[in-house]
Amino acid sequence: MQQREIIRKSFKTMEEDSTRNGLSIFIRLLSEYPEYKTIWPQFRSIPDSSLISSDALKRHAIVYMGGLRQIVESMDDDQKLAEQAYAIAKSHVKWGIQQFHIEHMLPAVIAVLRVCLKQNDPLVEEAWTTMFDFIAKLIEIFRSHHSVKRSSIEHFVP
C-alpha cells in the first residue's frame, strides 16, 4: 500500500476522536519536553499543573488536528500539498519552531496512532515518519532561506 494511502486511512481512525487524540499528542509531547510550553504564548501563563485540562491546550489540539487534516486531504494534489506545507512552514518559523521540534512530535503521534489502530504497524510508522521528515525539512529550508518559493517546494513532495 502506498504511504499516502496508509496515512489517509490511519488518520481517518485517529480523527474519529480528533480532540482527545490531539490533546493526547500534546500531553505526551509536553511531558517529554516541558520546556516546549514556552513556545506557545497562550500556554505561558498557565501553571504546568493546569495545562493539560486547559481550554487553551484543547483549542490548540483542535487546530493541530485541523492542520493534519489539511495535509492529509491535499495529499493527492502535489501542488496543493506543497502549498499546505509552505503555509505550515511559514507559520511555524515565526514562533522559532525548528526541524527538531517537529521530529520530537513524531513519537507522540505514533503513540496515539498505535492506540487508535490497536496495533503497532511498522508501515504506518514509516509512512508518518516520511511525512513528518518532509514537514521538518521544509521548516528548516524555510528558516534557512526565508523566501522559499512554493514552486521549489514541490520538488520535495514525497
C-alpha positions as a printed NumPy array, in Angstrom:
array([[  0.   ,   0.   ,   0.   ],
       [  1.298,   3.456,  -0.884],
       [  2.418,   5.657,   2.031],
       [ -0.117,   8.36 ,   1.259],
       [ -2.958,   5.847,   1.442],
       [ -1.599,   4.457,   4.715],
       [ -1.531,   7.969,   6.183],
       [ -5.036,   8.684,   4.918],
       [ -6.509,   5.501,   6.411],
       [ -4.712,   5.75 ,   9.732],
       [ -5.59 ,   9.434,  10.091],
       [ -9.253,   8.627,   9.495],
       [ -9.129,   6.316,  12.508],
       [ -7.287,   8.898,  14.608],
       [ -9.765,  11.589,  13.597],
       [-12.725,   9.631,  14.992],
       [-11.894,  11.246,  18.339],
       [ -9.903,  14.146,  16.993],
       [ -9.884,  16.45 ,  20.008],
       [ -8.974,  13.752,  22.521],
       [ -6.238,  12.411,  20.256],
       [ -4.853,  15.891,  19.608],
       [ -4.772,  16.503,  23.358],
       [ -3.04 ,  13.188,  23.883],
       [ -0.361,  14.151,  21.354],
       [  0.346,  17.434,  23.141],
       [  0.228,  15.924,  26.627],
       [  2.796,  13.338,  25.537],
       [  4.959,  15.995,  23.865],
       [  4.863,  18.356,  26.841],
       [  5.51 ,  15.511,  29.282],
       [  8.67 ,  14.63 ,  27.385],
       [  9.685,  18.249,  26.646],
       [  8.136,  20.508,  29.321],
       [ 10.27 ,  23.427,  28.137],
       [  8.244,  23.461,  24.885],
       [  5.362,  25.029,  26.795],
       [  7.085,  28.399,  26.334],
       [  6.873,  28.11 ,  22.546],
       [  3.151,  28.895,  22.638],
       [  2.3  ,  32.333,  24.066],
       [ -1.165,  31.137,  25.097],
       [  0.365,  28.459,  27.378],
       [  2.995,  30.566,  29.164],
       [  0.745,  31.969,  31.895],
       [ -0.95 ,  28.643,  32.639],
       [  0.559,  26.7  ,  35.549],
       [  2.01 ,  23.356,  34.485],
       [ -0.437,  21.551,  36.762],
       [ -3.396,  23.157,  34.951],
       [ -2.165,  22.992,  31.37 ],
       [ -3.437,  19.512,  30.47 ],
       [ -7.004,  20.449,  31.395],
       [ -6.885,  23.977,  29.979],
       [ -9.104,  25.304,  27.232],
       [ -6.003,  26.78 ,  25.571],
       [ -4.434,  23.342,  25.113],
       [ -7.742,  21.905,  23.904],
       [ -8.113,  24.702,  21.335],
       [ -4.566,  24.186,  20.114],
       [ -5.107,  20.431,  19.843],
       [ -8.148,  21.119,  17.646],
       [ -6.105,  23.486,  15.451],
       [ -3.279,  20.944,  15.238],
       [ -5.595,  18.141,  14.155],
       [ -7.158,  20.506,  11.617],
       [ -3.701,  21.198,  10.195],
       [ -3.008,  17.484,   9.911],
       [ -6.384,  17.059,   8.209],
       [ -5.481,  19.746,   5.648],
       [ -2.233,  17.976,   4.832],
       [ -3.902,  14.58 ,   4.546],
       [ -6.72 ,  15.946,   2.377],
       [ -4.261,  17.6  ,  -0.002],
       [ -2.02 ,  14.56 ,  -0.461],
       [ -3.464,  13.623,  -3.857],
       [ -2.56 ,  17.004,  -5.338],
       [  1.177,  17.726,  -5.178],
       [  0.636,  21.444,  -5.842],
       [ -1.925,  21.729,  -3.052],
       [  0.266,  19.655,  -0.721],
       [  3.232,  21.922,  -1.455],
       [  1.081,  24.975,  -0.69 ],
       [ -0.124,  23.455,   2.598],
       [  3.418,  22.514,   3.594],
       [  4.648,  26.005,   2.676],
       [  1.922,  27.624,   4.793],
       [  2.719,  25.366,   7.746],
       [  6.45 ,  26.03 ,   7.467],
       [  5.897,  29.785,   7.226],
       [  3.538,  29.913,  10.206],
       [  5.794,  27.797,  12.424],
       [  9.081,  29.542,  11.672],
       [  7.782,  32.814,  13.132],
       [  7.45 ,  31.055,  16.515],
       [ 11.003,  29.745,  16.385],
       [  9.98 ,  26.194,  15.514],
       [ 12.871,  24.196,  14.115],
       [ 13.278,  20.819,  12.473],
       [ 13.944,  19.065,  15.78 ],
       [ 10.667,  20.342,  17.271],
       [  8.716,  18.603,  14.504],
       [ 10.839,  15.481,  14.854],
       [ 10.109,  15.454,  18.597],
       [  6.357,  15.456,  17.91 ],
       [  6.519,  12.274,  15.862],
       [  6.815,   9.788,  18.774],
       [  3.677,  11.266,  20.362],
       [  1.781,  10.991,  17.075],
       [  2.984,   7.397,  16.591],
       [  1.951,   6.515,  20.162],
       [ -1.543,   7.907,  19.587],
       [ -1.802,   6.077,  16.26 ],
       [ -0.871,   2.806,  17.988],
       [ -3.687,   3.318,  20.481],
       [ -6.188,   4.271,  17.76 ],
       [ -5.247,   1.374,  15.491],
       [ -4.909,  -1.035,  18.433],
       [ -1.646,  -2.275,  16.981],
       [  1.938,  -1.412,  16.219],
       [  2.17 ,  -1.276,  12.421],
       [  5.669,  -0.61 ,  11.026],
       [  4.209,   0.516,   7.677],
       [  2.085,   3.152,   9.408],
       [  5.071,   4.34 ,  11.409],
       [  7.222,   4.519,   8.287],
       [  4.582,   6.494,   6.371],
       [  4.078,   9.023,   9.161],
       [  7.835,   9.298,   9.69 ],
       [  8.226,  10.144,   5.997],
       [  5.543,  12.834,   6.247],
       [  6.999,  14.384,   9.408],
       [ 10.51 ,  14.303,   7.92 ],
       [  9.131,  16.148,   4.893],
       [  7.496,  18.835,   7.036],
       [ 10.536,  19.162,   9.311],
       [ 12.887,  19.574,   6.353],
       [ 10.632,  22.221,   4.808],
       [ 10.623,  24.179,   8.035],
       [ 14.41 ,  24.081,   8.081],
       [ 14.589,  25.123,   4.414],
       [ 12.185,  27.974,   5.089],
       [ 14.175,  29.039,   8.154],
       [ 17.42 ,  28.958,   6.185],
       [ 16.225,  30.868,   3.168],
       [ 13.23 ,  32.867,   4.492],
       [ 11.953,  33.156,   0.945],
       [ 11.434,  29.676,  -0.417],
       [  9.12 ,  29.79 ,  -3.401],
       [  6.184,  27.387,  -3.469],
       [  7.303,  26.015,  -6.811],
       [ 10.664,  24.955,  -5.412],
       [  8.952,  23.153,  -2.515],
       [  7.113,  20.898,  -4.97 ],
       [ 10.398,  19.14 ,  -5.694],
       [ 10.466,  17.852,  -2.108],
       [  6.936,  16.388,  -2.027],
       [  7.245,  12.688,  -1.102]])
